[in-house]
């Protein structure tokens, strides 16, 4: 019977491992995040779980095909046991439902108007704020902060300086 397992890859070799496992007829799911362009990252698509991917296989029949594939470090074990830990199908199914057929999930900040956030970095570090406008194309979000003495200040901040939740 086939089960899902987590595979730890060698550093920055998730795509290599995925390619070789696919060639060996192993079902692979490599979830990745599509980051918003305004984050100004060098790479727009990054691994959701750096150094890990998921494989679905019959362990007794396909263990060696996975273990010795280029880019693979090991199958993730369960505690002190040397046996790889079986993942709940629901975990992988949930991720797959939110991903494209290529395994890409669009990450978007949950920065809705009226949402409460905390400023991280810059001259307003640590202050609580309320979102007035969500991020624009240049990655700036308009917030309203309460300063000492009850004075309100409206400011545009880089989205990386605003701590909020992320949706997948």
Backbone as ProteinMPNN parsed JSONL, in Angstrom:
{"seq_chain_A": "XXXXXXXXXXXXXXXXXXXXXXXXXXXXXXXXXXXXXXXXXXXXXXXXXXXXXXXXXXXXXXXXXXXXXXXXXXXXXXXXXXXXXXXXXXXXXXXXXXXXXXXXXXXXXXXXXXXXXXXXXXXXXXXXXXXXXXXXXXXXXXXXXXXXXXXXXXXXXXXXXXXXXXXX", "coords_chain_A": {"N_chain_A": [[0.842, -1.18, 0.0], [0.499, 2.241, -0.774], [2.0, 5.064, 0.807], [2.44, 8.395, 2.128], [5.563, 10.015, 2.612], [8.059, 12.017, 4.228], [10.885, 13.502, 2.754], [14.186, 14.322, 3.363], [16.274, 16.556, 1.783], [19.49, 17.126, 0.235], [21.357, 20.141, 0.853], [19.795, 22.804, -0.756], [18.973, 21.22, -2.903], [16.48, 20.365, -3.623], [14.994, 20.478, -6.055], [16.608, 18.955, -7.746], [16.52, 16.425, -6.51], [13.765, 15.969, -6.76], [13.456, 15.816, -9.564], [15.032, 13.518, -10.181], [13.743, 11.531, -8.665], [11.227, 11.511, -9.859], [11.915, 10.554, -12.392], [12.45, 7.97, -11.648], [10.004, 6.876, -11.341], [8.649, 7.539, -8.991], [6.113, 8.92, -7.028], [6.016, 12.32, -6.463], [5.746, 15.205, -4.427], [6.459, 18.479, -4.379], [6.145, 21.135, -2.682], [5.961, 24.627, -3.292], [6.401, 28.166, -2.77], [4.966, 30.983, -4.264], [6.141, 34.036, -4.153], [5.042, 37.393, -3.398], [5.705, 39.957, -5.803], [6.56, 42.41, -4.8], [8.173, 41.927, -2.631], [10.736, 41.955, -3.383], [12.615, 39.891, -3.73], [15.38, 37.825, -4.688], [14.697, 35.401, -5.798], [11.575, 34.457, -6.976], [9.951, 32.23, -6.686], [10.037, 29.97, -4.127], [11.077, 27.159, -2.066], [8.49, 25.726, -0.08], [8.961, 24.257, 2.191], [11.985, 24.391, 2.948], [14.579, 22.215, 2.019], [13.106, 19.902, 2.129], [10.791, 17.482, 0.749], [7.917, 15.648, -0.441], [7.122, 12.198, -0.784], [5.269, 9.591, -2.319], [4.863, 6.27, -1.835], [5.362, 2.662, -2.039], [6.835, 1.41, 0.565], [8.473, -0.934, 1.033], [9.042, -1.734, -1.562], [10.088, 0.49, -2.95], [11.978, 1.83, -1.435], [14.857, 1.839, -1.724], [15.116, 3.087, -4.227], [14.395, 5.667, -3.61], [16.06, 6.377, -1.42], [18.664, 6.31, -2.502], [18.66, 8.161, -4.516], [19.971, 10.887, -6.42], [20.538, 13.927, -4.706], [18.946, 13.353, -2.525], [18.927, 13.181, 0.98], [17.898, 11.711, 3.198], [15.126, 9.596, 4.223], [12.661, 10.842, 6.352], [12.586, 9.869, 9.685], [10.619, 8.281, 12.293], [10.867, 9.373, 15.358], [12.945, 7.579, 17.631], [13.125, 5.387, 16.104], [14.327, 3.708, 13.182], [12.764, 3.501, 11.026], [11.068, 5.11, 8.386], [8.748, 7.785, 8.961], [5.287, 7.602, 8.484], [3.232, 9.846, 6.771], [0.192, 11.614, 7.395], [-2.346, 11.293, 5.057], [-4.095, 13.428, 4.718], [-2.648, 15.76, 5.266], [-0.87, 16.169, 3.104], [-2.762, 16.17, 1.06], [-4.238, 18.488, 1.696], [-2.295, 20.505, 1.202], [-1.875, 20.062, -1.54], [-4.383, 20.677, -2.615], [-4.405, 23.43, -2.459], [-2.475, 24.18, -4.19], [-0.97, 24.724, -7.461], [-0.923, 22.507, -10.367], [1.817, 22.151, -10.615], [2.711, 22.312, -8.044], [2.868, 24.808, -6.86], [2.122, 27.323, -4.561], [0.389, 30.258, -4.103], [1.572, 32.787, -2.17], [0.212, 35.172, -0.055], [-0.105, 38.175, 1.695], [-2.07, 38.581, 4.647], [-3.233, 41.221, 4.899], [-5.54, 43.032, 5.433], [-7.757, 45.834, 5.154], [-8.202, 47.582, 8.143], [-7.137, 45.605, 9.669], [-5.161, 44.51, 12.45], [-1.745, 45.012, 13.094], [1.81, 44.633, 13.771], [4.611, 46.737, 13.842], [7.753, 45.981, 12.555], [10.941, 46.814, 12.766], [12.766, 49.716, 11.563], [12.049, 53.219, 12.335], [9.671, 53.062, 13.772], [9.572, 50.718, 15.147], [8.097, 48.044, 16.877], [5.682, 49.281, 17.446], [2.104, 49.158, 17.545], [-0.246, 48.91, 14.887], [-2.815, 49.833, 12.501], [-4.131, 48.63, 9.497], [-4.555, 50.772, 6.779], [-4.521, 50.853, 4.017], [-4.07, 48.126, 1.801], [-1.055, 46.336, 0.644], [0.646, 48.015, -2.015], [1.671, 48.033, -5.507], [4.368, 48.478, -5.283], [5.032, 47.368, -2.916], [4.426, 48.686, -0.53], [2.689, 49.482, 2.39], [-0.069, 51.177, 3.785], [-0.405, 52.442, 6.976], [-1.943, 53.142, 10.171], [-0.843, 54.516, 13.099], [-0.745, 54.728, 16.656], [0.763, 57.111, 18.545], [2.747, 58.124, 21.403], [0.871, 59.87, 23.823], [-1.513, 59.726, 22.532], [-1.583, 60.66, 19.944], [-2.258, 60.314, 16.491], [-0.716, 58.768, 13.707], [-0.25, 58.555, 10.3], [1.311, 56.416, 8.008], [3.405, 55.208, 5.318], [4.735, 52.105, 4.894], [7.343, 49.707, 4.162], [6.236, 46.471, 3.24], [7.612, 44.375, 4.395], [8.234, 45.289, 6.893], [6.008, 45.038, 8.379], [4.296, 43.042, 10.543], [2.182, 40.528, 9.976], [-0.349, 38.034, 9.377], [-0.043, 35.248, 7.066], [-1.607, 34.0, 4.16], [-2.41, 30.956, 2.512]], "CA_chain_A": [[0.0, 0.0, 0.0], [1.281, 3.476, -0.863], [1.862, 6.06, 1.859], [3.262, 9.594, 1.965], [6.706, 10.149, 3.509], [8.865, 13.229, 4.032], [12.261, 13.25, 2.357], [15.11, 15.429, 3.569], [17.19, 16.636, 0.65], [20.753, 17.82, 0.471], [21.153, 21.592, 0.837], [19.415, 23.451, -2.011], [18.89, 20.193, -3.946], [15.108, 19.858, -3.696], [14.601, 20.3, -7.46], [17.404, 17.837, -8.278], [15.928, 15.205, -5.963], [12.443, 15.825, -7.37], [13.645, 15.375, -10.949], [15.524, 12.134, -10.209], [12.705, 10.648, -8.144], [10.198, 11.411, -10.895], [12.466, 9.643, -13.408], [12.416, 6.622, -11.085], [8.574, 6.551, -11.215], [8.184, 7.771, -7.625], [5.218, 10.075, -6.962], [6.668, 13.355, -5.669], [5.097, 16.502, -4.268], [7.442, 19.468, -3.951], [5.413, 22.396, -2.559], [6.749, 25.851, -3.382], [5.645, 29.402, -2.591], [5.134, 32.092, -5.191], [6.153, 35.231, -3.315], [4.637, 38.629, -4.08], [6.819, 40.639, -6.449], [7.035, 43.558, -4.052], [9.141, 41.563, -1.596], [12.042, 42.217, -3.995], [13.511, 38.766, -3.51], [16.109, 37.395, -5.872], [13.906, 34.318, -6.364], [10.155, 34.681, -6.736], [9.395, 30.956, -6.237], [10.955, 29.356, -3.158], [10.483, 25.981, -1.437], [7.646, 25.972, 1.082], [9.691, 23.618, 3.283], [13.363, 24.249, 2.43], [15.275, 20.987, 2.37], [12.183, 18.767, 2.245], [9.727, 17.244, -0.207], [7.104, 14.502, -0.052], [7.04, 11.114, -1.76], [4.231, 8.589, -2.061], [5.448, 5.034, -2.341], [5.287, 1.41, -1.288], [8.152, 1.487, 1.199], [9.258, -2.151, 0.823], [9.429, -1.878, -2.965], [10.725, 1.664, -3.534], [12.863, 2.494, -0.483], [16.196, 2.07, -2.284], [15.019, 4.063, -5.307], [14.339, 6.997, -2.999], [17.226, 6.606, -0.559], [19.896, 6.487, -3.265], [18.472, 9.132, -5.609], [20.776, 12.105, -6.266], [19.88, 15.038, -4.033], [18.244, 12.892, -1.327], [19.725, 12.955, 2.182], [17.306, 10.574, 3.907], [13.694, 9.633, 4.529], [12.531, 11.312, 7.722], [12.158, 8.788, 10.558], [9.707, 8.567, 13.394], [11.476, 9.269, 16.684], [14.189, 6.812, 17.738], [13.04, 4.301, 15.127], [14.996, 3.94, 11.887], [11.725, 3.385, 10.004], [10.496, 6.42, 8.018], [7.422, 8.076, 9.51], [4.203, 7.738, 7.516], [2.482, 11.094, 6.922], [-1.251, 11.555, 7.217], [-2.715, 11.701, 3.689], [-4.79, 14.707, 4.767], [-1.676, 16.866, 5.265], [-0.427, 16.383, 1.723], [-3.954, 16.526, 0.276], [-4.528, 19.896, 1.965], [-1.316, 21.314, 0.467], [-2.107, 19.888, -2.98], [-5.608, 21.391, -2.99], [-4.117, 24.861, -2.533], [-1.352, 24.378, -5.107], [-1.15, 24.463, -8.883], [-0.427, 21.165, -10.684], [3.272, 22.133, -10.43], [3.015, 22.381, -6.627], [3.125, 26.184, -6.449], [1.072, 27.972, -3.782], [0.597, 31.708, -4.094], [1.574, 33.367, -0.823], [-0.252, 36.556, -0.056], [-0.265, 38.608, 3.08], [-3.416, 38.831, 5.133], [-3.172, 42.605, 5.347], [-6.809, 43.64, 5.033], [-8.064, 47.125, 5.771], [-8.709, 47.452, 9.5], [-6.408, 44.551, 10.377], [-4.147, 44.949, 13.401], [-0.41, 44.492, 12.827], [2.897, 45.201, 14.564], [5.71, 47.218, 13.007], [9.037, 45.346, 12.852], [12.05, 47.508, 12.123], [12.599, 51.127, 11.262], [11.878, 54.108, 13.492], [8.429, 52.762, 14.498], [9.693, 49.331, 15.581], [7.371, 47.643, 18.068], [4.378, 49.936, 17.584], [0.921, 48.525, 16.967], [-0.809, 49.727, 13.814], [-4.006, 49.339, 11.817], [-3.973, 48.767, 8.048], [-5.461, 51.695, 6.094], [-4.549, 50.383, 2.625], [-3.229, 46.935, 1.626], [0.17, 46.611, -0.12], [0.538, 48.459, -3.403], [2.561, 47.323, -6.432], [5.766, 48.649, -4.857], [5.234, 46.71, -1.643], [4.275, 49.595, 0.599], [1.376, 49.39, 3.008], [-0.392, 52.381, 4.552], [-0.876, 52.078, 8.31], [-2.253, 54.202, 11.126], [-0.248, 54.162, 14.389], [-1.004, 55.652, 17.761], [1.999, 57.457, 19.228], [2.576, 58.556, 22.788], [-0.023, 61.013, 23.968], [-2.725, 59.513, 21.76], [-1.487, 61.258, 18.614], [-2.322, 59.336, 15.4], [0.213, 59.017, 12.606], [-0.426, 57.72, 9.119], [2.611, 56.242, 7.351], [3.564, 54.13, 4.33], [5.879, 51.3, 5.299], [7.571, 48.498, 3.365], [5.455, 45.364, 3.78], [8.475, 43.515, 5.204], [8.295, 45.846, 8.237], [4.7, 44.868, 9.006], [4.084, 41.642, 10.911], [0.802, 40.081, 9.89], [-0.454, 36.632, 9.011], [0.038, 34.913, 5.638], [-2.6, 33.031, 3.689], [-1.93, 30.073, 1.443]], "C_chain_A": [[0.892, 1.251, 0.0], [0.948, 4.418, 0.28], [2.752, 7.245, 1.52], [4.35, 9.608, 3.037], [7.39, 11.48, 3.218], [10.29, 12.802, 3.704], [13.078, 14.5, 2.649], [16.1, 15.402, 2.416], [18.513, 17.247, 1.083], [20.496, 19.311, 0.294], [20.906, 22.122, -0.57], [19.314, 22.468, -3.173], [17.489, 19.605, -4.072], [14.703, 19.564, -5.135], [15.349, 19.132, -8.101], [16.803, 16.516, -7.806], [14.571, 14.93, -6.602], [12.555, 15.265, -8.798], [14.078, 13.904, -11.011], [14.48, 11.146, -9.676], [11.586, 10.452, -9.163], [10.655, 10.468, -12.002], [12.418, 8.186, -12.947], [10.984, 6.168, -10.795], [8.072, 6.615, -9.769], [7.29, 9.007, -7.654], [5.806, 11.087, -5.983], [5.775, 14.588, -5.592], [6.112, 17.44, -3.633], [6.745, 20.82, -3.853], [6.347, 23.605, -2.532], [5.826, 27.053, -3.21], [5.999, 30.394, -3.683], [5.013, 33.354, -4.351], [5.674, 36.447, -4.094], [5.859, 39.355, -4.64], [7.388, 41.772, -5.606], [7.992, 43.193, -2.913], [10.573, 41.718, -2.094], [13.056, 41.116, -3.692], [14.22, 38.425, -4.807], [15.323, 36.281, -6.582], [12.452, 34.548, -6.001], [9.477, 33.401, -6.249], [10.441, 30.283, -5.348], [10.29, 28.112, -2.566], [9.642, 26.364, -0.225], [8.321, 25.409, 2.332], [11.12, 23.392, 2.8], [14.039, 22.976, 2.954], [14.392, 19.761, 2.481], [11.231, 18.701, 1.061], [9.003, 15.98, 0.238], [7.085, 13.472, -1.173], [5.939, 10.155, -1.328], [4.711, 7.294, -2.679], [5.077, 3.831, -1.487], [6.687, 1.231, -0.719], [9.019, 0.268, 0.902], [9.788, -2.261, -0.597], [10.282, -0.72, -3.479], [11.708, 2.384, -2.609], [14.222, 2.828, -1.094], [16.185, 3.074, -3.43], [15.016, 5.481, -4.767], [15.637, 7.289, -2.264], [18.484, 6.925, -1.356], [19.744, 7.427, -4.457], [19.369, 10.346, -5.362], [19.949, 13.233, -5.649], [19.172, 14.651, -2.748], [19.246, 12.665, -0.204], [19.219, 11.709, 2.902], [15.788, 10.699, 3.921], [13.579, 9.971, 6.003], [11.904, 10.217, 8.583], [11.241, 9.249, 11.659], [10.38, 8.326, 14.733], [12.772, 8.488, 16.664], [14.23, 5.661, 16.731], [13.761, 4.681, 13.831], [13.997, 3.871, 10.732], [11.184, 4.771, 9.676], [9.074, 6.576, 8.55], [6.414, 8.273, 8.383], [3.461, 9.041, 7.815], [1.0, 10.836, 6.732], [-1.575, 12.065, 5.81], [-3.356, 13.079, 3.668], [-3.849, 15.901, 4.717], [-1.268, 17.189, 3.834], [-1.609, 16.779, 0.841], [-4.313, 17.994, 0.456], [-3.585, 20.802, 1.171], [-1.566, 21.236, -1.041], [-3.352, 20.625, -3.452], [-5.352, 22.88, -3.184], [-2.991, 25.195, -3.514], [-1.773, 24.179, -6.561], [-0.694, 23.031, -9.165], [1.097, 21.026, -10.53], [3.674, 22.231, -8.964], [3.265, 23.781, -6.097], [1.89, 26.76, -5.749], [1.384, 29.461, -3.763], [0.485, 32.219, -2.659], [1.114, 34.812, -0.93], [-0.479, 36.977, 1.382], [-1.726, 38.847, 3.418], [-3.435, 40.232, 5.741], [-4.406, 43.34, 4.844], [-7.016, 44.958, 5.769], [-8.709, 46.887, 7.136], [-8.0, 46.382, 10.325], [-5.333, 45.123, 11.292], [-2.824, 44.255, 13.093], [0.582, 45.132, 13.794], [4.016, 45.583, 13.608], [7.006, 46.579, 13.486], [10.132, 46.061, 12.077], [11.731, 48.958, 11.837], [12.336, 51.945, 12.509], [10.621, 53.817, 14.317], [8.411, 51.33, 15.039], [8.929, 49.083, 16.884], [6.001, 48.274, 18.24], [3.272, 49.094, 16.951], [0.346, 49.477, 15.916], [-2.053, 49.05, 13.264], [-3.814, 49.609, 10.327], [-5.02, 49.745, 7.505], [-5.612, 51.313, 4.635], [-3.642, 49.167, 2.513], [-2.007, 47.269, 0.767], [-0.12, 47.034, -1.557], [1.556, 47.69, -4.244], [4.026, 47.445, -6.036], [6.029, 48.07, -3.469], [5.173, 47.611, -0.436], [2.834, 49.531, 1.085], [1.153, 50.651, 3.838], [-1.005, 51.954, 5.87], [-1.154, 53.327, 9.134], [-1.744, 53.725, 12.483], [-0.625, 55.198, 15.429], [0.309, 55.863, 18.506], [1.705, 57.831, 20.675], [1.69, 59.785, 22.837], [-1.276, 60.884, 23.129], [-2.72, 60.117, 20.368], [-1.461, 60.162, 17.545], [-1.382, 59.741, 14.277], [-0.071, 58.028, 11.491], [0.925, 57.627, 8.411], [2.524, 55.126, 6.319], [4.855, 53.407, 4.678], [6.093, 50.153, 4.319], [6.851, 47.32, 4.029], [6.311, 44.446, 4.642], [8.616, 44.032, 6.636], [6.972, 45.698, 8.987], [4.481, 43.387, 9.275], [2.605, 41.344, 10.926], [0.804, 38.617, 9.532], [-0.356, 36.467, 7.503], [-1.013, 33.866, 5.324], [-1.973, 32.176, 2.616], [-3.104, 29.632, 0.612]], "O_chain_A": [[1.909, 1.3, 0.692], [-0.208, 4.562, 0.676], [3.692, 7.129, 0.734], [4.113, 9.266, 4.195], [7.311, 12.004, 2.107], [10.828, 11.867, 4.297], [12.713, 15.601, 2.238], [16.689, 14.366, 2.108], [18.626, 17.815, 2.169], [19.521, 19.7, -0.348], [21.72, 21.911, -1.469], [19.548, 22.85, -4.319], [17.32, 18.489, -4.564], [14.128, 18.511, -5.411], [14.78, 18.4, -8.911], [16.601, 15.599, -8.602], [14.263, 13.789, -6.946], [11.825, 14.348, -9.173], [13.542, 13.135, -11.808], [14.359, 10.037, -10.197], [11.06, 9.348, -9.309], [9.862, 9.667, -12.498], [12.353, 7.274, -13.771], [10.777, 5.186, -10.083], [7.192, 5.853, -9.371], [7.66, 10.027, -8.236], [6.065, 10.764, -4.824], [5.13, 14.964, -6.57], [6.564, 17.227, -2.508], [6.743, 21.581, -4.821], [7.373, 23.61, -1.852], [4.625, 26.971, -3.471], [7.17, 30.618, -3.989], [3.926, 33.703, -3.891], [5.872, 36.531, -5.306], [6.921, 39.364, -4.019], [8.581, 42.064, -5.692], [8.567, 44.088, -2.293], [11.518, 41.622, -1.31], [14.225, 41.398, -3.427], [13.716, 38.707, -5.895], [15.288, 36.224, -7.811], [12.134, 34.806, -4.84], [8.522, 33.473, -5.475], [11.578, 30.058, -5.763], [9.062, 28.017, -2.563], [10.035, 27.223, 0.564], [8.26, 26.014, 3.402], [11.436, 22.315, 2.295], [14.063, 22.708, 4.155], [14.859, 18.693, 2.879], [10.905, 19.717, 0.448], [9.428, 15.318, 1.184], [7.038, 13.819, -2.354], [5.709, 9.938, -0.138], [4.939, 7.215, -3.886], [4.556, 3.961, -0.379], [7.624, 0.93, -1.459], [10.19, 0.421, 0.552], [10.863, -2.819, -0.818], [11.119, -0.923, -4.358], [12.219, 3.446, -2.967], [14.688, 3.963, -0.996], [17.14, 3.834, -3.592], [15.568, 6.391, -5.386], [16.245, 8.339, -2.469], [19.295, 7.74, -0.916], [20.622, 7.476, -5.319], [19.512, 10.787, -4.222], [18.801, 13.456, -6.032], [18.826, 15.524, -1.952], [20.285, 12.037, -0.406], [19.977, 10.781, 3.183], [15.238, 11.77, 3.664], [14.329, 9.437, 6.82], [10.834, 9.699, 8.263], [11.102, 10.443, 11.926], [10.454, 7.187, 15.193], [13.612, 8.697, 15.789], [15.275, 5.039, 16.541], [13.79, 5.851, 13.448], [14.351, 4.153, 9.587], [10.871, 5.538, 10.586], [8.301, 5.619, 8.583], [6.664, 9.024, 7.441], [3.104, 9.311, 8.962], [0.607, 9.936, 5.989], [-1.128, 13.143, 5.42], [-3.184, 13.824, 2.704], [-4.211, 16.949, 4.182], [-1.316, 18.344, 3.409], [-1.469, 17.635, -0.033], [-4.653, 18.674, -0.512], [-4.031, 21.759, 0.538], [-1.476, 22.248, -1.736], [-3.378, 21.144, -4.568], [-6.02, 23.52, -3.995], [-2.604, 26.356, -3.65], [-2.792, 23.551, -6.849], [-0.125, 22.394, -8.278], [1.606, 19.921, -10.339], [4.867, 22.233, -8.661], [3.812, 23.94, -5.006], [0.774, 26.696, -6.265], [2.501, 29.871, -3.447], [-0.561, 32.097, -2.022], [1.572, 35.568, -1.787], [-0.994, 36.203, 2.189], [-2.514, 39.265, 2.569], [-3.628, 40.398, 6.945], [-4.321, 44.17, 3.939], [-6.505, 45.157, 6.871], [-9.641, 46.094, 7.264], [-8.23, 46.262, 11.528], [-4.674, 46.104, 10.948], [-2.792, 43.047, 12.86], [0.239, 46.052, 14.538], [4.33, 44.842, 12.677], [7.326, 46.623, 14.674], [10.229, 45.919, 10.858], [10.573, 49.374, 11.864], [12.393, 51.422, 13.622], [10.516, 54.281, 15.453], [7.347, 50.797, 15.352], [9.09, 49.813, 17.862], [5.231, 47.844, 19.098], [3.487, 48.409, 15.951], [0.445, 50.697, 16.048], [-2.314, 47.874, 13.517], [-3.381, 50.695, 9.942], [-6.217, 49.577, 7.737], [-6.699, 51.431, 4.07], [-2.546, 49.17, 3.075], [-1.925, 48.367, 0.217], [-1.003, 46.49, -2.221], [2.228, 46.792, -3.736], [4.841, 46.603, -6.413], [7.11, 48.253, -2.91], [5.805, 47.328, 0.582], [1.891, 49.529, 0.293], [2.066, 51.135, 4.508], [-1.986, 51.211, 5.903], [-0.666, 54.416, 8.833], [-2.149, 52.668, 12.968], [-0.799, 56.379, 15.128], [0.895, 54.916, 19.031], [0.552, 57.85, 21.104], [1.771, 60.647, 21.962], [-2.038, 61.844, 23.02], [-3.74, 60.093, 19.68], [-0.722, 59.187, 17.679], [-1.271, 60.92, 13.942], [-0.126, 56.818, 11.712], [1.606, 58.637, 8.234], [1.692, 54.224, 6.422], [5.925, 54.011, 4.748], [5.137, 49.675, 3.708], [6.864, 47.197, 5.254], [5.784, 43.794, 5.542], [9.069, 43.293, 7.51], [6.838, 46.184, 10.11], [4.479, 42.574, 8.351], [1.864, 41.839, 11.775], [1.87, 38.016, 9.398], [-0.559, 37.42, 6.75], [-1.272, 32.963, 6.12], [-1.093, 32.634, 1.888], [-2.933, 28.88, -0.348]]}, "name": "protein", "num_of_chains": 1, "seq": "XXXXXXXXXXXXXXXXXXXXXXXXXXXXXXXXXXXXXXXXXXXXXXXXXXXXXXXXXXXXXXXXXXXXXXXXXXXXXXXXXXXXXXXXXXXXXXXXXXXXXXXXXXXXXXXXXXXXXXXXXXXXXXXXXXXXXXXXXXXXXXXXXXXXXXXXXXXXXXXXXXXXXXXX"}
